[in-house]
């Protein structure tokens, strides 16, 4: 029986072929709610774990660069729809998916984080601050970094938002060689508060 089991075990895995699955479109939020018996928070956590592990499939590892980022964004958006208090999809977007060496995909993740930041700026400011970093140092797009920093200054006004985050625009302007604009902005910030 042991010999038969060993032969069966060996034969069943010797015919295993690694096959690459394509990231599908996410299901509708109401379908997930229905399948989770209207308990969306655990469903959102499971979906997020599944999405983050999608690049490691049995017998194969898919580079993040090869994923369809439009679909990744739809999955991240679904998780946020199911659990709007979680920050993990935004963290994954800007710290995991935006770290690829593709400016178009980096921009897509920055745009996603920007849209979600505008929904709750005082709760999601840290992801926008990291978007400035990605735009400036990874994508090397100073105008995009300046745009992100300006949005951070204009929209994140809560007491929980640190001053360094509100003043990121000044540092980006200085790196761009726009010292006069940075000084004007500093003067405006000093007058307002």
C-alpha positions as a Markdown table, in Angstrom:
| # | Residue | x | y | z |
|---|---|---|---|---|
| 1 | Unk | 0.0 | 0.0 | 0.0 |
| 2 | Unk | 2.9 | 2.4 | 0.8 |
| 3 | Unk | 4.6 | 1.6 | -2.5 |
| 4 | Unk | 1.4 | 2.1 | -4.4 |
| 5 | Unk | 0.8 | 5.4 | -2.6 |
| 6 | Unk | 4.4 | 6.6 | -3.4 |
| 7 | Unk | 4.0 | 5.7 | -7.1 |
| 8 | Unk | 0.6 | 7.4 | -7.3 |
| 9 | Unk | 2.0 | 10.5 | -5.5 |
| 10 | Unk | 5.0 | 10.7 | -7.8 |
| 11 | Unk | 2.9 | 10.1 | -11.0 |
| 12 | Unk | 0.3 | 12.8 | -10.0 |
| 13 | Unk | 3.0 | 15.5 | -9.6 |
| 14 | Unk | 5.1 | 14.4 | -12.5 |
| 15 | Unk | 2.3 | 15.5 | -14.9 |
| 16 | Unk | 1.9 | 18.8 | -13.2 |
| 17 | Unk | 2.3 | 21.7 | -15.6 |
| 18 | Unk | 2.8 | 25.3 | -14.5 |
| 19 | Unk | 0.1 | 27.4 | -16.2 |
| 20 | Unk | -0.1 | 31.2 | -16.0 |
| 21 | Unk | -3.5 | 32.5 | -15.0 |
| 22 | Unk | -4.6 | 35.9 | -16.2 |
| 23 | Unk | -6.0 | 38.3 | -13.6 |
| 24 | Unk | -9.7 | 38.4 | -14.3 |
| 25 | Unk | -12.1 | 41.3 | -13.7 |
| 26 | Unk | -13.4 | 41.5 | -10.2 |
| 27 | Unk | -17.0 | 40.4 | -9.4 |
| 28 | Unk | -19.6 | 43.0 | -8.5 |
| 29 | Unk | -19.6 | 44.3 | -5.0 |
| 30 | Unk | -23.2 | 43.1 | -4.4 |
| 31 | Unk | -22.2 | 39.6 | -5.5 |
| 32 | Unk | -19.4 | 39.5 | -3.0 |
| 33 | Unk | -21.7 | 40.8 | -0.2 |
| 34 | Unk | -24.2 | 38.1 | -1.1 |
| 35 | Unk | -21.5 | 35.3 | -1.0 |
| 36 | Unk | -20.1 | 36.6 | 2.3 |
| 37 | Unk | -23.6 | 36.7 | 3.9 |
| 38 | Unk | -23.4 | 40.5 | 4.0 |
| 39 | Unk | -20.2 | 40.5 | 6.0 |
| 40 | Unk | -18.0 | 42.5 | 3.6 |
| 41 | Unk | -15.0 | 43.2 | 5.8 |
| 42 | Unk | -13.7 | 39.7 | 6.0 |
| 43 | Unk | -14.4 | 39.2 | 2.3 |
| 44 | Unk | -12.5 | 42.4 | 1.6 |
| 45 | Unk | -9.5 | 41.1 | 3.6 |
| 46 | Unk | -9.6 | 37.8 | 1.8 |
| 47 | Unk | -9.8 | 39.4 | -1.6 |
| 48 | Unk | -6.9 | 41.7 | -0.8 |
| 49 | Unk | -4.7 | 38.8 | 0.3 |
| 50 | Unk | -5.7 | 36.8 | -2.8 |
| 51 | Unk | -4.8 | 39.8 | -5.1 |
| 52 | Unk | -1.5 | 40.4 | -3.4 |
| 53 | Unk | -0.5 | 36.8 | -3.8 |
| 54 | Unk | -1.8 | 36.5 | -7.4 |
| 55 | Unk | 1.7 | 37.0 | -8.8 |
| 56 | Unk | 2.9 | 33.8 | -7.1 |
| 57 | Unk | 1.0 | 31.0 | -8.8 |
| 58 | Unk | 1.7 | 27.2 | -8.4 |
| 59 | Unk | 5.0 | 26.6 | -10.2 |
| 60 | Unk | 5.4 | 30.1 | -11.6 |
| 61 | Unk | 6.0 | 33.6 | -10.4 |
| 62 | Unk | 4.6 | 36.5 | -12.5 |
| 63 | Unk | 6.5 | 39.8 | -12.4 |
| 64 | Unk | 4.2 | 42.6 | -11.3 |
| 65 | Unk | 5.2 | 44.4 | -14.5 |
| 66 | Unk | 3.2 | 41.9 | -16.5 |
| 67 | Unk | -0.1 | 42.4 | -14.6 |
| 68 | Unk | -2.9 | 44.3 | -16.1 |
| 69 | Unk | -2.9 | 47.4 | -13.9 |
| 70 | Unk | -6.4 | 48.5 | -15.0 |
| 71 | Unk | -7.7 | 45.2 | -13.5 |
| 72 | Unk | -5.5 | 45.5 | -10.4 |
| 73 | Unk | -7.1 | 49.0 | -9.8 |
| 74 | Unk | -10.6 | 47.5 | -10.2 |
| 75 | Unk | -9.7 | 44.8 | -7.6 |
| 76 | Unk | -8.3 | 47.5 | -5.2 |
| 77 | Unk | -11.4 | 49.6 | -5.7 |
| 78 | Unk | -13.6 | 46.6 | -5.0 |
| 79 | Unk | -11.8 | 46.0 | -1.7 |
| 80 | Unk | -12.3 | 49.7 | -0.7 |
| 81 | Unk | -15.9 | 49.5 | -1.7 |
| 82 | Unk | -16.4 | 46.5 | 0.6 |
| 83 | Unk | -14.4 | 48.0 | 3.5 |
| 84 | Unk | -14.0 | 51.8 | 3.2 |
| 85 | Unk | -12.2 | 52.0 | 6.5 |
| 86 | Unk | -9.2 | 49.9 | 5.5 |
| 87 | Unk | -6.0 | 51.6 | 4.2 |
| 88 | Unk | -4.4 | 48.4 | 2.9 |
| 89 | Unk | -5.4 | 48.7 | -0.8 |
| 90 | Unk | -3.9 | 52.2 | -0.9 |
| 91 | Unk | -0.8 | 51.0 | 0.9 |
| 92 | Unk | -0.5 | 48.1 | -1.6 |
| 93 | Unk | -1.1 | 50.5 | -4.6 |
| 94 | Unk | 1.6 | 53.0 | -3.7 |
| 95 | Unk | 4.1 | 50.8 | -1.9 |
| 96 | Unk | 3.8 | 47.5 | -3.8 |
| 97 | Unk | 2.3 | 48.0 | -7.3 |
| 98 | Unk | 3.8 | 51.5 | -7.9 |
| 99 | Unk | 7.4 | 50.3 | -7.3 |
| 100 | Unk | 7.6 | 48.7 | -10.8 |
| 101 | Unk | 10.0 | 50.3 | -13.3 |
| 102 | Unk | 7.2 | 51.4 | -15.7 |
| 103 | Unk | 6.2 | 55.1 | -15.6 |
| 104 | Unk | 2.7 | 54.4 | -17.1 |
| 105 | Unk | 1.9 | 51.9 | -14.4 |
| 106 | Unk | 3.4 | 54.1 | -11.7 |
| 107 | Unk | 1.2 | 57.0 | -12.9 |
| 108 | Unk | -1.9 | 54.7 | -12.9 |
| 109 | Unk | -1.3 | 53.8 | -9.2 |
| 110 | Unk | -0.6 | 57.5 | -8.3 |
| 111 | Unk | -3.9 | 58.5 | -10.1 |
| 112 | Unk | -5.8 | 55.8 | -8.1 |
| 113 | Unk | -4.3 | 56.9 | -4.8 |
| 114 | Unk | -5.1 | 60.6 | -5.7 |
| 115 | Unk | -8.8 | 59.8 | -6.4 |
| 116 | Unk | -9.1 | 57.9 | -3.2 |
| 117 | Unk | -7.2 | 60.5 | -1.3 |
| 118 | Unk | -9.7 | 63.2 | -2.4 |
| 119 | Unk | -12.5 | 61.1 | -0.8 |
| 120 | Unk | -11.0 | 61.3 | 2.7 |
| 121 | Unk | -7.9 | 63.6 | 2.6 |
| 122 | Unk | -7.3 | 63.8 | 6.4 |
| 123 | Unk | -7.5 | 60.0 | 6.8 |
| 124 | Unk | -5.4 | 59.1 | 3.6 |
| 125 | Unk | -2.8 | 61.9 | 3.5 |
| 126 | Unk | 0.1 | 59.5 | 4.1 |
| 127 | Unk | -0.5 | 57.7 | 0.8 |
| 128 | Unk | -0.6 | 60.9 | -1.0 |
| 129 | Unk | 2.7 | 61.9 | 0.6 |
| 130 | Unk | 4.2 | 58.6 | -0.6 |
| 131 | Unk | 2.8 | 59.3 | -4.1 |
| 132 | Unk | 4.9 | 62.5 | -4.1 |
| 133 | Unk | 7.9 | 60.3 | -3.4 |
| 134 | Unk | 7.1 | 57.8 | -6.1 |
| 135 | Unk | 6.5 | 60.6 | -8.7 |
| 136 | Unk | 9.7 | 62.4 | -7.7 |
| 137 | Unk | 12.2 | 59.5 | -7.2 |
| 138 | Unk | 10.8 | 56.5 | -9.1 |
| 139 | Unk | 9.0 | 58.0 | -12.0 |
| 140 | Unk | 11.3 | 61.0 | -12.0 |
| 141 | Unk | 8.4 | 63.3 | -13.0 |
| 142 | Unk | 8.8 | 66.5 | -11.0 |
| 143 | Unk | 5.6 | 68.1 | -12.4 |
| 144 | Unk | 3.6 | 65.1 | -11.2 |
| 145 | Unk | 5.3 | 65.3 | -7.8 |
| 146 | Unk | 4.5 | 69.0 | -7.6 |
| 147 | Unk | 0.9 | 68.3 | -8.5 |
| 148 | Unk | 0.6 | 65.6 | -5.8 |
| 149 | Unk | 2.3 | 67.8 | -3.2 |
| 150 | Unk | 0.0 | 70.7 | -4.1 |
| 151 | Unk | -3.1 | 68.5 | -3.7 |
| 152 | Unk | -1.8 | 67.4 | -0.3 |
| 153 | Unk | -1.4 | 71.0 | 0.8 |
| 154 | Unk | -4.8 | 72.1 | -0.5 |
| 155 | Unk | -6.9 | 69.2 | 0.8 |
| 156 | Unk | -5.2 | 67.7 | 3.9 |
| 157 | Unk | -5.9 | 70.3 | 6.5 |
| 158 | Unk | -6.7 | 68.2 | 9.5 |
| 159 | Unk | -4.8 | 68.5 | 12.8 |
| 160 | Unk | -3.6 | 64.9 | 12.4 |
| 161 | Unk | -1.7 | 65.8 | 9.2 |
| 162 | Unk | 1.9 | 66.8 | 10.1 |
| 163 | Unk | 3.4 | 70.1 | 8.9 |
| 164 | Unk | 6.1 | 68.3 | 6.8 |
| 165 | Unk | 3.3 | 66.7 | 4.7 |
| 166 | Unk | 1.5 | 70.0 | 4.2 |
| 167 | Unk | 4.8 | 71.6 | 3.2 |
| 168 | Unk | 6.0 | 69.0 | 0.7 |
| 169 | Unk | 5.3 | 71.3 | -2.2 |
| 170 | Unk | 8.1 | 73.7 | -1.0 |
| 171 | Unk | 10.7 | 70.9 | -1.1 |
| 172 | Unk | 9.6 | 69.8 | -4.6 |
| 173 | Unk | 9.7 | 73.4 | -5.8 |
| 174 | Unk | 13.2 | 73.8 | -4.4 |
| 175 | Unk | 14.4 | 70.6 | -6.2 |
| 176 | Unk | 12.9 | 72.0 | -9.4 |
| 177 | Unk | 15.0 | 75.1 | -8.9 |
| 178 | Unk | 11.9 | 77.3 | -8.3 |
| 179 | Unk | 13.3 | 79.0 | -5.2 |
| 180 | Unk | 11.3 | 82.2 | -5.8 |
| 181 | Unk | 8.0 | 80.2 | -6.0 |
| 182 | Unk | 9.0 | 78.2 | -2.9 |
| 183 | Unk | 9.7 | 81.5 | -1.0 |
| 184 | Unk | 6.3 | 82.9 | -2.0 |
| 185 | Unk | 4.6 | 79.7 | -0.8 |
| 186 | Unk | 6.5 | 79.8 | 2.5 |
| 187 | Unk | 5.3 | 83.4 | 3.0 |
| 188 | Unk | 1.7 | 82.4 | 2.3 |
| 189 | Unk | 1.9 | 79.5 | 4.7 |
| 190 | Unk | 3.4 | 81.8 | 7.4 |
| 191 | Unk | 0.6 | 84.3 | 7.0 |
| 192 | Unk | -2.1 | 81.7 | 7.1 |
| 193 | Unk | -1.0 | 79.9 | 10.1 |
